[in-house]
Amino acid sequence: MTVYQLLQIIWAVSAIGLIVLVLLHSPKGDGIGGIGGQAQLFTSAKSAETALNRVTWTLAIIFIGLTVVLSAGWVQ
């Protein structure tokens, strides 16, 4: 497995994860709470939303960064 293939796999996983996390966000601020009690893993709905936002932003940065690297041809 080459570095290019590894970066493509990470890029694809981050894309799928980003789609899932964006769908978990609720326009009313429920976030994970709308999925069926998953917010009970966190101390409050606010902390669940904060954690969801951080993970979403992290995956977005990884996805955009890898998109630039892979499309520019910097890695062969």
N, CA, C and O atoms as a Tinker XYZ file with bonds, in Angstrom:
   304  protein
     1  N      0.852000   -1.165000    0.000000    73     2
     2  CA     0.000000    0.000000    0.000000    64     1     3
     3  C      0.906000    1.239000    0.000000    63     2     4     5
     4  O      1.815000    1.363000    0.821000    81     3
     5  N      0.639000    2.132000   -0.923000    73     3     6
     6  CA     1.452000    3.339000   -1.032000    64     5     7
     7  C      0.877000    4.449000   -0.147000    63     6     8     9
     8  O     -0.236000    4.345000    0.367000    81     7
     9  N      1.655000    5.493000    0.010000    73     7    10
    10  CA     1.201000    6.641000    0.805000    64     9    11
    11  C     -0.015000    7.279000    0.146000    63    10    12    13
    12  O     -0.939000    7.719000    0.830000    81    11
    13  N     -0.012000    7.329000   -1.178000    73    11    14
    14  CA    -1.132000    7.908000   -1.916000    64    13    15
    15  C     -2.432000    7.144000   -1.635000    63    14    16    17
    16  O     -3.478000    7.754000   -1.413000    81    15
    17  N     -2.361000    5.827000   -1.645000    73    15    18
    18  CA    -3.536000    5.007000   -1.369000    64    17    19
    19  C     -4.000000    5.178000    0.072000    63    18    20    21
    20  O     -5.201000    5.217000    0.340000    81    19
    21  N     -3.056000    5.278000    0.994000    73    19    22
    22  CA    -3.400000    5.495000    2.397000    64    21    23
    23  C     -4.115000    6.830000    2.581000    63    22    24    25
    24  O     -5.103000    6.919000    3.310000    81    23
    25  N     -3.608000    7.869000    1.915000    73    23    26
    26  CA    -4.262000    9.180000    2.005000    64    25    27
    27  C     -5.653000    9.149000    1.382000    63    26    28    29
    28  O     -6.563000    9.811000    1.881000    81    27
    29  N     -5.831000    8.400000    0.313000    73    27    30
    30  CA    -7.154000    8.270000   -0.299000    64    29    31
    31  C     -8.132000    7.572000    0.640000    63    30    32    33
    32  O     -9.300000    7.954000    0.718000    81    31
    33  N     -7.663000    6.558000    1.348000    73    31    34
    34  CA    -8.529000    5.859000    2.301000    64    33    35
    35  C     -8.923000    6.787000    3.442000    63    34    36    37
    36  O    -10.089000    6.842000    3.831000    81    35
    37  N     -7.947000    7.518000    3.977000    73    35    38
    38  CA    -8.252000    8.477000    5.051000    64    37    39
    39  C     -9.214000    9.538000    4.550000    63    38    40    41
    40  O    -10.122000    9.941000    5.276000    81    39
    41  N     -9.027000    9.997000    3.314000    73    39    42
    42  CA    -9.904000   11.004000    2.712000    64    41    43
    43  C    -11.338000   10.480000    2.598000    63    42    44    45
    44  O    -12.286000   11.192000    2.929000    81    43
    45  N    -11.498000    9.242000    2.132000    73    43    46
    46  CA   -12.829000    8.657000    1.974000    64    45    47
    47  C    -13.504000    8.442000    3.331000    63    46    48    49
    48  O    -14.697000    8.706000    3.479000    81    47
    49  N    -12.752000    7.967000    4.311000    73    47    50
    50  CA   -13.323000    7.756000    5.649000    64    49    51
    51  C    -13.728000    9.085000    6.276000    63    50    52    53
    52  O    -14.766000    9.170000    6.932000    81    51
    53  N    -12.918000   10.118000    6.080000    73    51    54
    54  CA   -13.274000   11.424000    6.631000    64    53    55
    55  C    -14.508000   11.988000    5.935000    63    54    56    57
    56  O    -15.318000   12.664000    6.570000    81    55
    57  N    -14.662000   11.721000    4.643000    73    55    58
    58  CA   -15.849000   12.190000    3.919000    64    57    59
    59  C    -17.115000   11.515000    4.454000    63    58    60    61
    60  O    -18.128000   12.176000    4.686000    81    59
    61  N    -17.050000   10.213000    4.646000    73    59    62
    62  CA   -18.214000    9.486000    5.170000    64    61    63
    63  C    -18.516000    9.927000    6.604000    63    62    64    65
    64  O    -19.672000   10.141000    6.966000    81    63
    65  N    -17.469000   10.058000    7.409000    73    63    66
    66  CA   -17.667000   10.520000    8.786000    64    65    67
    67  C    -18.239000   11.915000    8.844000    63    66    68    69
    68  O    -19.070000   12.214000    9.702000    81    67
    69  N    -17.799000   12.775000    7.935000    73    67    70
    70  CA   -18.314000   14.140000    7.898000    64    69    71
    71  C    -19.788000   14.163000    7.525000    63    70    72    73
    72  O    -20.562000   14.932000    8.094000    81    71
    73  N    -20.176000   13.335000    6.585000    73    71    74
    74  CA   -21.592000   13.247000    6.203000    64    73    75
    75  C    -22.439000   12.803000    7.387000    63    74    76    77
    76  O    -23.484000   13.392000    7.665000    81    75
    77  N    -21.988000   11.765000    8.084000    73    75    78
    78  CA   -22.737000   11.249000    9.230000    64    77    79
    79  C    -22.846000   12.300000   10.332000    63    78    80    81
    80  O    -23.920000   12.504000   10.897000    81    79
    81  N    -21.731000   12.966000   10.637000    73    79    82
    82  CA   -21.749000   13.954000   11.712000    64    81    83
    83  C    -22.612000   15.165000   11.376000    63    82    84    85
    84  O    -23.290000   15.704000   12.250000    81    83
    85  N    -22.591000   15.590000   10.134000    73    83    86
    86  CA   -23.444000   16.722000    9.747000    64    85    87
    87  C    -24.911000   16.329000    9.869000    63    86    88    89
    88  O    -25.738000   17.143000   10.279000    81    87
    89  N    -25.238000   15.094000    9.519000    73    87    90
    90  CA   -26.623000   14.641000    9.655000    64    89    91
    91  C    -27.048000   14.500000   11.116000    63    90    92    93
    92  O    -28.236000   14.589000   11.424000    81    91
    93  N    -26.092000   14.282000   12.016000    73    91    94
    94  CA   -26.421000   14.182000   13.436000    64    93    95
    95  C    -26.761000   15.538000   14.049000    63    94    96    97
    96  O    -27.462000   15.612000   15.058000    81    95
    97  N    -26.263000   16.600000   13.439000    73    95    98
    98  CA   -26.581000   17.934000   13.956000    64    97    99
    99  C    -28.068000   18.207000   13.781000    63    98   100   101
   100  O    -28.669000   17.844000   12.769000    81    99
   101  N    -28.632000   18.836000   14.761000    73    99   102
   102  CA   -30.039000   19.186000   14.703000    64   101   103
   103  C    -30.174000   20.697000   14.580000    63   102   104   105
   104  O    -29.447000   21.435000   15.245000    81   103
   105  N    -31.082000   21.167000   13.749000    73   103   106
   106  CA   -31.246000   22.616000   13.621000    64   105   107
   107  C    -31.781000   23.270000   14.899000    63   106   108   109
   108  O    -31.649000   24.481000   15.077000    81   107
   109  N    -32.376000   22.486000   15.773000    73   107   110
   110  CA   -32.917000   23.025000   17.025000    64   109   111
   111  C    -31.913000   22.947000   18.160000    63   110   112   113
   112  O    -32.212000   23.377000   19.274000    81   111
   113  N    -30.738000   22.413000   17.905000    73   111   114
   114  CA   -29.731000   22.290000   18.945000    64   113   115
   115  C    -29.810000   20.985000   19.705000    63   114   116   117
   116  O    -29.102000   20.806000   20.695000    81   115
   117  N    -30.670000   20.055000   19.258000    73   115   118
   118  CA   -30.760000   18.754000   19.924000    64   117   119
   119  C    -29.501000   17.934000   19.693000    63   118   120   121
   120  O    -29.011000   17.260000   20.599000    81   119
   121  N    -28.989000   17.995000   18.492000    73   119   122
   122  CA   -27.789000   17.235000   18.161000    64   121   123
   123  C    -28.010000   15.749000   18.286000    63   122   124   125
   124  O    -28.946000   15.209000   17.697000    81   123
   125  N    -27.172000   15.086000   19.035000    73   123   126
   126  CA   -27.240000   13.638000   19.185000    64   125   127
   127  C    -28.508000   13.228000   19.941000    63   126   128   129
   128  O    -28.944000   12.083000   19.823000    81   127
   129  N    -29.086000   14.111000   20.690000    73   127   130
   130  CA   -30.264000   13.786000   21.480000    64   129   131
   131  C    -31.451000   13.330000   20.656000    63   130   132   133
   132  O    -32.305000   12.602000   21.163000    81   131
   133  N    -31.525000   13.737000   19.404000    73   131   134
   134  CA   -32.632000   13.346000   18.550000    64   133   135
   135  C    -32.525000   11.932000   18.027000    63   134   136   137
   136  O    -33.469000   11.447000   17.403000    81   135
   137  N    -31.436000   11.261000   18.249000    73   135   138
   138  CA   -31.218000    9.926000   17.712000    64   137   139
   139  C    -31.827000    8.845000   18.610000    63   138   140   141
   140  O    -31.934000    7.693000   18.188000    81   139
   141  N    -32.208000    9.173000   19.779000    73   139   142
   142  CA   -32.829000    8.173000   20.636000    64   141   143
   143  C    -32.093000    7.976000   21.946000    63   142   144   145
   144  O    -31.799000    6.844000   22.331000    81   143
   145  N    -31.798000    9.046000   22.621000    73   143   146
   146  CA   -31.195000    8.939000   23.930000    64   145   147
   147  C    -29.689000    8.813000   23.938000    63   146   148   149
   148  O    -29.110000    8.506000   24.980000    81   147
   149  N    -29.042000    9.036000   22.830000    73   147   150
   150  CA   -27.586000    8.927000   22.780000    64   149   151
   151  C    -26.901000   10.032000   23.568000    63   150   152   153
   152  O    -25.742000    9.881000   23.954000    81   151
   153  N    -27.588000   11.128000   23.813000    73   151   154
   154  CA   -26.971000   12.240000   24.535000    64   153   155
   155  C    -26.745000   11.906000   26.004000    63   154   156   157
   156  O    -26.076000   12.666000   26.705000    81   155
   157  N    -27.284000   10.792000   26.486000    73   155   158
   158  CA   -27.076000   10.420000   27.875000    64   157   159
   159  C    -25.636000    9.996000   28.140000    63   158   160   161
   160  O    -25.230000    9.863000   29.294000    81   159
   161  N    -24.867000    9.784000   27.081000    73   159   162
   162  CA   -23.451000    9.488000   27.249000    64   161   163
   163  C    -22.696000   10.719000   27.727000    63   162   164   165
   164  O    -21.606000   10.608000   28.289000    81   163
   165  N    -23.272000   11.878000   27.506000    73   163   166
   166  CA   -22.643000   13.133000   27.876000    64   165   167
   167  C    -23.332000   13.694000   29.105000    63   166   168   169
   168  O    -24.418000   13.245000   29.469000    81   167
   169  N    -22.705000   14.680000   29.752000    73   167   170
   170  CA   -23.287000   15.231000   30.966000    64   169   171
   171  C    -24.479000   16.125000   30.674000    63   170   172   173
   172  O    -25.383000   16.245000   31.500000    81   171
   173  N    -24.486000   16.755000   29.503000    73   171   174
   174  CA   -25.618000   17.594000   29.137000    64   173   175
   175  C    -25.705000   17.688000   27.628000    63   174   176   177
   176  O    -24.789000   17.271000   26.918000    81   175
   177  N    -26.807000   18.235000   27.139000    73   175   178
   178  CA   -26.982000   18.414000   25.701000    64   177   179
   179  C    -25.967000   19.412000   25.160000    63   178   180   181
   180  O    -25.520000   19.301000   24.019000    81   179
   181  N    -25.610000   20.384000   25.988000    73   179   182
   182  CA   -24.639000   21.396000   25.566000    64   181   183
   183  C    -23.264000   20.767000   25.335000    63   182   184   185
   184  O    -22.603000   21.080000   24.345000    81   183
   185  N    -22.829000   19.889000   26.231000    73   183   186
   186  CA   -21.523000   19.254000   26.050000    64   185   187
   187  C    -21.541000   18.288000   24.869000    63   186   188   189
   188  O    -20.526000   18.129000   24.191000    81   187
   189  N    -22.676000   17.643000   24.611000    73   187   190
   190  CA   -22.789000   16.754000   23.455000    64   189   191
   191  C    -22.671000   17.550000   22.171000    63   190   192   193
   192  O    -21.993000   17.127000   21.234000    81   191
   193  N    -23.323000   18.694000   22.121000    73   191   194
   194  CA   -23.265000   19.543000   20.930000    64   193   195
   195  C    -21.856000   20.103000   20.733000    63   194   196   197
   196  O    -21.379000   20.199000   19.602000    81   195
   197  N    -21.199000   20.468000   21.816000    73   195   198
   198  CA   -19.831000   20.988000   21.730000    64   197   199
   199  C    -18.884000   19.910000   21.208000    63   198   200   201
   200  O    -18.050000   20.186000   20.345000    81   199
   201  N    -19.002000   18.701000   21.716000    73   199   202
   202  CA   -18.150000   17.600000   21.259000    64   201   203
   203  C    -18.426000   17.276000   19.795000    63   202   204   205
   204  O    -17.498000   17.013000   19.030000    81   203
   205  N    -19.686000   17.295000   19.408000    73   203   206
   206  CA   -20.062000   17.027000   18.026000    64   205   207
   207  C    -19.494000   18.094000   17.095000    63   206   208   209
   208  O    -19.025000   17.782000   16.001000    81   207
   209  N    -19.538000   19.342000   17.527000    73   207   210
   210  CA   -18.970000   20.433000   16.724000    64   209   211
   211  C    -17.469000   20.282000   16.553000    63   210   212   213
   212  O    -16.949000   20.486000   15.455000    81   211
   213  N    -16.765000   19.929000   17.617000    73   211   214
   214  CA   -15.307000   19.779000   17.538000    64   213   215
   215  C    -14.912000   18.652000   16.590000    63   214   216   217
   216  O    -14.006000   18.811000   15.772000    81   215
   217  N    -15.586000   17.526000   16.702000    73   215   218
   218  CA   -15.262000   16.391000   15.832000    64   217   219
   219  C    -15.598000   16.724000   14.381000    63   218   220   221
   220  O    -14.856000   16.352000   13.472000    81   219
   221  N    -16.710000   17.421000   14.159000    73   219   222
   222  CA   -17.104000   17.808000   12.810000    64   221   223
   223  C    -16.075000   18.748000   12.194000    63   222   224   225
   224  O    -15.683000   18.568000   11.041000    81   223
   225  N    -15.637000   19.743000   12.949000    73   223   226
   226  CA   -14.633000   20.683000   12.440000    64   225   227
   227  C    -13.307000   19.970000   12.162000    63   226   228   229
   228  O    -12.641000   20.262000   11.169000    81   227
   229  N    -12.931000   19.049000   13.024000    73   227   230
   230  CA   -11.684000   18.314000   12.816000    64   229   231
   231  C    -11.746000   17.496000   11.535000    63   230   232   233
   232  O    -10.804000   17.509000   10.743000    81   231
   233  N    -12.846000   16.785000   11.327000    73   231   234
   234  CA   -12.993000   15.998000   10.104000    64   233   235
   235  C    -13.068000   16.895000    8.876000    63   234   236   237
   236  O    -12.551000   16.532000    7.819000    81   235
   237  N    -13.694000   18.047000    8.993000    73   235   238
   238  CA   -13.774000   18.971000    7.861000    64   237   239
   239  C    -12.387000   19.474000    7.470000    63   238   240   241
   240  O    -12.075000   19.569000    6.283000    81   239
   241  N    -11.563000   19.794000    8.447000    73   239   242
   242  CA   -10.206000   20.270000    8.165000    64   241   243
   243  C     -9.372000   19.163000    7.525000    63   242   244   245
   244  O     -8.620000   19.411000    6.582000    81   243
   245  N     -9.507000   17.937000    8.044000    73   243   246
   246  CA    -8.784000   16.803000    7.458000    64   245   247
   247  C     -9.240000   16.577000    6.018000    63   246   248   249
   248  O     -8.413000   16.383000    5.127000    81   247
   249  N    -10.539000   16.602000    5.792000    73   247   250
   250  CA   -11.090000   16.368000    4.451000    64   249   251
   251  C    -10.618000   17.432000    3.467000    63   250   252   253
   252  O    -10.177000   17.103000    2.366000    81   251
   253  N    -10.706000   18.696000    3.849000    73   251   254
   254  CA   -10.302000   19.782000    2.952000    64   253   255
   255  C     -8.794000   19.740000    2.705000    63   254   256   257
   256  O     -8.342000   19.930000    1.576000    81   255
   257  N     -8.025000   19.494000    3.753000    73   255   258
   258  CA    -6.578000   19.413000    3.588000    64   257   259
   259  C     -6.163000   18.290000    2.651000    63   258   260   261
   260  O     -5.320000   18.483000    1.775000    81   259
   261  N     -6.754000   17.121000    2.836000    73   259   262
   262  CA    -6.419000   15.992000    1.965000    64   261   263
   263  C     -6.930000   16.206000    0.545000    63   262   264   265
   264  O     -6.315000   15.732000   -0.410000    81   263
   265  N     -8.042000   16.910000    0.394000    73   263   266
   266  CA    -8.538000   17.231000   -0.942000    64   265   267
   267  C     -7.523000   18.083000   -1.692000    63   266   268   269
   268  O     -7.254000   17.845000   -2.870000    81   267
   269  N     -6.965000   19.068000   -1.016000    73   267   270
   270  CA    -5.961000   19.929000   -1.643000    64   269   271
   271  C     -4.706000   19.130000   -1.978000    63   270   272   273
   272  O     -4.174000   19.239000   -3.083000    81   271
   273  N     -4.236000   18.332000   -1.033000    73   271   274
   274  CA    -3.007000   17.562000   -1.246000    64   273   275
   275  C     -3.175000   16.553000   -2.378000    63   274   276   277
   276  O     -2.300000   16.431000   -3.236000    81   275
   277  N     -4.288000   15.833000   -2.384000    73   275   278
   278  CA    -4.493000   14.816000   -3.402000    64   277   279
   279  C     -4.749000   15.411000   -4.778000    63   278   280   281
   280  O     -4.288000   14.868000   -5.782000    81   279
   281  N     -5.483000   16.526000   -4.837000    73   279   282
   282  CA    -5.787000   17.117000   -6.145000    64   281   283
   283  C     -4.601000   17.882000   -6.722000    63   282   284   285
   284  O     -4.505000   18.026000   -7.941000    81   283
   285  N     -3.700000   18.374000   -5.881000    73   283   286
   286  CA    -2.538000   19.106000   -6.368000    64   285   287
   287  C     -1.460000   18.169000   -6.885000    63   286   288   289
   288  O     -0.550000   18.600000   -7.594000    81   287
   289  N     -1.551000   16.914000   -6.542000    73   287   290
   290  CA    -0.565000   15.952000   -7.005000    64   289   291
   291  C      0.753000   16.033000   -6.256000    63   290   292   293
   292  O      1.794000   15.667000   -6.801000    81   291
   293  N      0.726000   16.499000   -5.035000    73   291   294
   294  CA     1.940000   16.626000   -4.238000    64   293   295
   295  C      2.462000   15.281000   -3.757000    63   294   296   297
   296  O      3.636000   15.155000   -3.409000    81   295
   297  N      1.600000   14.282000   -3.737000    73   295   298
   298  CA     1.993000   12.937000   -3.291000    64   297   299
   299  C      1.767000   11.997000   -4.467000    63   298   300   301
   300  O      0.703000   11.997000   -5.087000    81   299
   301  N      2.769000   11.208000   -4.758000    73   299   302
   302  CA     2.647000   10.262000   -5.890000    64   301   303
   303  C      2.610000    8.852000   -5.404000    63   302   304
   304  O      2.510000    7.925000   -6.207000    81   303
